[in-house]
Amino acid sequence: MATQRSESDMGIGLTVLFGLLALGGAAAMAMAPTQIGKAWGFGVAMLAAALAVVVAQVYA
């Protein structure tokens, strides 16, 4: 019995998107003038990095 699998590049695209968001958050963390700005940048970077890993695993 053969199984059909639909190939999609959604996983790659979303992983790249969240990777770029993580880089943007890291850049915001590095360039923010205030501690609260650095904290928001760190939060965005960590959340986007975690989502990039999850998306890569879900669509693998």
Buried (B, 14 or more C-beta within 10 A) or exposed (E): EEEEEEEEEEBEEBBBBBBEBBEBBBEBBEEBEEEEEBEBBBEBBBBBBEBBEEBBEEBE
